[in-house]
């Protein structure tokens, strides 16, 4: 199993399944599947930028491969991996 480096990515991911229609359960990143073992934290970010409001649902999740910060861009309804935490 390769070790993931701690760094920021801000890359799109494909959310394959959610728990309770809200929490990440399974996602694909670079063609690899990650199963979420637990969600450590969930929070919402809302701010105004260049004439539009940016709203995100953020999640810190644990998988067998490591800990990731994910977010859902609510305006575009897209999912992203923000960073690898551990």
N, C-alpha and C positions, 0 to 999 in steps of 0.2 A: 504494500500500500504506500503510495507516495505521500509525502508530507506537504501540506499546504503552507505557503508562506503568509505571515501576517502582513497584509497590505490592503490598500484601497483598490477596488476594482470599478465600481459603478457600472457594471455590465448587465445587460438584460438577461433574464432567466425565464424558463418556461415553468409556470406553476402547474403541476400535473394533478394535484389533489389538495383539498383543504379540509381541515377538521372543523366541524360545526359551521361550515360555509364561511369561515373567517380566518382561522389560524393555518399557517402553512403546514402541510403534511408531507408532500413529496414534490421535489423540483428537479429540473434538468439544468445543468450548467456545463457548457462545452461538451455536450453529448453524454454526460455522465449523470446518473440518477443519484439523488441524495434523499434519504428518508429521515425525516425529522423525528428525533427521539423525544424531545421536549422543547417547549417554548419557555425560555427563561424570563423574557420581558416583552411587553407590547406597549407601544406608545404612538401618539399621533403628532405630526408636525404640520403646522399651518402658518404660512407667511406670505406676504405680498412681495412679488418680484415683477418688475418691468410691466406694469399694467395688468398683471394677472395674479391670481392667488394660487400658490403651490400647496397642495395638501397631500400628505403621505401617511400611510399606516406603516409603522416600523416594527420589526420583530427581531429579537436575538434568539437564534435557534441552535440547538445542539444536534449533531449528527454523529455517526460513527467516525467520520473523517475530520471533524472539528466543529468549531463554533463560528457561526456566520451572522452578520447583520444583513437582513433582507428588508426591502420596502416595496410597497405597492403605491404607484403614482395613481391617485384617485381620479385625477382629471383625464389621464390617458388610459386608465385601467390597464397598466403594464406593471410587471414585476421586475425587480432588479436586485442583484447582489451588491451591496454597498462595500462591505469589507469582510475579510477573514479575521476573526478576533483571536482564535487559538487553534 
